[in-house]
Amino acid sequence: MISSPEPAGSSPALHTLVIGAGQAGLAAAYYLRQAGVPFVVLDERAAVGEVWATRYDSLRLFSPAWASRLPGLAWPGAARRYPSKHEAAAYLQQYARHFQLPIETGQRVEAVRPVPVGFEVITATGRRLQAQHVIVCTGPYSTPKVPEFSRDLPASVQQLHSSAYQRPAQLGGTGAVAVVGSGNSALQIAADLAATGRPVWVAFDESTPAMPNNTAMWALLLSTRLLQASRNSPVGRLMRSQPEPVVSADLGRLRQFPNVRFMGRALAATSQATIRGKLATTPALDAVIWATGFRPDYHWLQVPGALSPEGEPRHERGLSPVPGLAFLGLPWLHSRRSALMGGAGADAQFVVDYLVKKT
């Protein structure tokens, strides 16, 4: 059990409070356990791994199991496979059990505020906890983002963000569907829908680079340490200046469907239920899937100096300018690998080591 907050001016019972029990939060918990300091992990979901289990049915990791391990525990099964969403959820649950990590689920954090001895954390259940340090591991962005022009579509067009999509049966009718987005999720969802035989229009930016996703590529990226290049190194700056690549095999497979039409980057929507792309305009649509990413929402992080004017976390390699506050699980937190499950361990070790030494 977690102790009640200490009286003002005394040291809080918790050395560190981790917010979020995804891959970054679990990696942080692993190193906090090794350091022997009192800590707890809070997560708003009902179970560890639920964020994976609730995504679309065809989702798979974009990295093989051998390149996706968290510190201290390998994935079960074939190392070269690309795990499914259910395997990912099961692995995170196994990880938490294996190391007996102190995780409390169903605890949505509603406020983090500075206090004289660290931070006070308030949850939706009314819990009030104090800790010397807080590590925010809630993921890069949490609020679905869709283009403003989505409002121009009539109510007859069913609209779903990719975070709410799970399977083709969610979409009514048999008419044309548009998938808007230039990432790997957009390609997977579009293929999912195309396999049903209905017309699928893909608003994909044709300038998006594509690259293979196989054992040889992962061995090359990791052996040359390209994925570990610091964001501020010449290589890191060059990589950050380029669009995020998609998996070439997924893109090639999608182009083979006779019922798929690529329309280029989406430019506008109309009251006639169409979307105008750079290369073509759709017919009247039954539905649209917006695989257009997320925006930050840290309204609950009520710590002066923690966020930029745009609401983005301010940090250097995960360490906030606010003493005792840190972030993990952000894209390019330190390197390209920071956004991948296999990169969570290195970032977590750096942040935890720093916070423990600063105690």
N, C-alpha and C positions, 0 to 999 in steps of 0.2 A: 504494500500500500504506500501511497505517497503521503508524506507528512503535510500537515497544514502549514500555511505560510508562517514564517517566523515573525516575531515582533519587529517593527521598524528599527533599523540600525544594527540588527544582528545578522549573522551570515545565514542565507537561505539553506534549507536542507538539501536542495538539489544543486549539484555543480553545473549541470547542463540539462536543458529541456530541448528536445528535438521535435520539430513540428513536421509531421509527414512520415509515413512508414512505407514509402516506396523504396526504390533501389538506393537512392542517395541517403535517405534516413536510416535504412538498415545498415549501410556501410559505415555511417557515422556511429551508429549504436555498437557495431563490432569493435571499433577502435576505442570508444568510450569504455566498453567492457574490459578491453585489454588494459586500459589506463587505471582501472580500479576506482573510478570516481562515481558518486551517486548520480544517476540520470534517469530520465523517463522519455519515452517516445509517445506522442499523442497523434492520433490519426482520426479524421472525420468519418472514414468509411467503417462499415460494420465488420470487415475482416481485412487482414493483410492481403495484398494482391488483388483486391476487388477492382481497382482501377483498370487492371488488365482484363479481368474476367468480363467486364461489362462493355468492352469495345467490340467492334464488328467481328463477326464469326470467322472470317477468312484471314484475320490479322496474324502475321508472323513477325518475329524479330527480324531486323535487317542485318543482324550479325549472327554468326554461328555460335553454338553453345560454348565451344572452347574459347571464344573471344568475348564471351558475355558473362563470365563468372564474377561473383562478388568475392571479396576477400575471405579466404579461409574455407570455402566450400565450392567444389566443382558441381556442375549440373549432372544429374543422373542421365543415363542413356547415351546415345551416340553423340560424340563430341562434334561431328561435322554437320549435324542437322541444324535447321533453322527453327527454333521452337515456336509452337503455336501460342496463342494468347493464354490458353488454359494451362499449358506447360509453364509459361512465365509466372502465372499466378501461383501455381503449385510450388514452383521453386522458391518464390519469395516467402510463402508460408512455411516451407520446410526450413528455410534459412532462419527465420525468426524462432522456430521451435528448437532447431539444432543448437543455437547459442543461447537459448532461454532469455531472449531479450525482453526487457520490461516495456511492453507496448500496451497502451490503452486505446482501444478502438471506440468508435462512436463519440469521439471528443472533438467536435469542430471548434477550432480556436476563433474567438470573436474579437479578441483584443490582446495586443502585446504592448505594454507600456513600461517606460523606465521607472525604476524606483531607486532609492539611495543605495541599495545593496545588489542591484542587478536589474531584473525585469520581473514584472508581474504578468502572468498569462491567464486570461479568463476564457472559459469555454462556454459553449451554448448550454451545457448542463448545469451551469452555475459554479463550476470548479474555479478556484482562484489559487494559482500556484506561483511560487517564486523560485527563481533560479539565477545563479551568477551569470550564466551564459545561455543564449538561445541560438540554435541552428535552424534556419528556415529551409526545409526540404520539401516544399509544396509543389515543385515543378516549375518550369519556366513561365508558363502562362496558364491561366485557369478559366478565363471567360471566352466562350466562342466568339470569333470575329467573322462577320460577313460584310460584303460591300454595301455601301449606302444604297446603291441602285437596286438592291434586292427588294426594296419597298415598292418599286415600280411594277412588280409582277402582280397580277390579280390574285384574289383569294382562292381561285380555282386551282392554282398551282401549289402543290404540296412542297414545302421547303423544310429540309433537315440539315443541320450541321453534321459534319462527319462524326462528331463526338456522340451524337444521338442515333447514328445509323448502326444497325447490327446485321441485317440481312435483307435481300431483295423483297421479301414478302411484306415488309413495312410499307412499301410504295404501292398505292392503289393504281388501278388501270393497267393498260398494256401499251400505252402510247409512249411517245418520246420522253426520255429523261436526260437531263444535263448533269454532268459532274464538273464542278468548277474547282480548279486547283492544279498546281504544278509540282506536287510532292509525291512521295511514294504511296501515301495513303490514298490519294486521288486515283492513282493507277490501279491499286488493288481493288478499290471500291468499284471503279468503272468496269473492270474485268468481271467482278462479281455480278454486276447487273447485266453485262453483255452476255454472260453465259445463260441467261434466261431467254434470250432471243429478242428482247424488246429493243427498239432503237435507242442508242446511247450516243449523246453528243458530249465530247470532252473538251472543255475549255482549258487547254494546256498551253503554256507559253513555250513556243517552239525553240526559244533560245536556251532553254534549260539543259544543262549538260547531263549526259548519261554515262554510267560506268558499270563494268561487270561487278557481280557480287558472288564471289566464289572463294574457295580455300586459298588459291594462289594470290588473289588480290589482298585478302586479309593478312596472309603471311608477309606479303610485300609491305603493306602499310605499317604493320607492327614492327617488322624487322628493321625497316628504314627509319622508324620513329616519326613518320610523317604525322600520324594521328596525335602524337604526344608533343608536337611542336607548340611552344608557347604562343598565345594569341598576339604577343607583342614582338615576336621574332619576325625576321623578314619572311620566312616561309608561312608563319601564322597569319601575318597581315595579308599576304597574297591569297591564301586560302579563304580568309574572311571576306575578301573583296569579290569573290566569285559566287554565283548562285549555287545553292545546294544541289548536288547531282541526284538523279534518280537512278534506279536499277535498270540497266539497259535491257535485261531479259524481260522484265515486267513491261517495259515500254514496247518492246518488239512483239511480245505476246498480244498486247492490247491492239496493236495495229493489224493483227491477223484476223480479228473478228470482222466479218462482212457487215455487221450491223452497227459498227462503231464509226463515227465521223469526228475527226479532229477539227476544231473551229478556231484554234489560236486563243490567245489570251482574251478573257471576257472583258468587254468594254462597257456594255450597258444592257439594261433589261427594259422591256416594253409592256404596256398594258394589254398587248395582244398575246401575252404569255410566251414571248420569245426572248432569247438572249442573243445579243449581237457580239460576235467575236471578231478578232482581227482578220480572220480568214473567211469566215462564213457566219450566217445567222441561222439559228435553229428554227424548226417549225414550232407550232404551238406545243408547249410542254405540259406533261402531266405532273412532273416533279423535278426538283433541283436538289442535288446534294452539294452543300458548300464545304469543300475540303480546303478551307482558306485560313486555317490556323486559329490562333488564340491571341488575346491581348492580356496584359498584366492586370491583376486586381489584388492589390495589397492594402485595401482600405483598412483592414484590421491591424496592420503593422503601424501602430501609433507611436513611432519612435522618431523624433526629430533628427534629420540628417541621414536617415536610412535609405530614402528614396530620392530619385532625381525628380525634376519638375514634371517629367513625362510618366512618373510612377514606376520607373524601372529601379531595381536594386542597385545601390551604389556599393561597389566592392572592388578589391584588388585580390585576385585569386581566391575569392570567396569571403575574404575578411572585410567586414564593413568598417567605415571610418568611425562608427559608433563602437566604443570598446565593449567587448563581450558578445557582440552580435555577428553572426556569420550566415552565409548562404551556400547551399549545395544544389546540384542538379540543374544548373543553368547552362544553356548552350554557350560554348566558348568561355566557361567560367575560368578555365586555364588553357585548355587546348580543344581541338576538335573532338577528342575522345570524351570530353566532359559530358556531352549529351548522350553518350551511349552507356548501356548497363555495365559494360566491361571497364569503363573509365571512372565509375563512381568511387572505387576504392582508393585510388591515388589522391583524388581531390579530398576525400573524407579524411584520409590519414594526415594530409598537410594541415587541414583546418583543425582537427582534433588535437594534434601535437601542439599547435600554436596556442590553443585555448588552455590546454593543460599546463603548459609552461608558464602561461601568464597568470595562472591562479595565485 
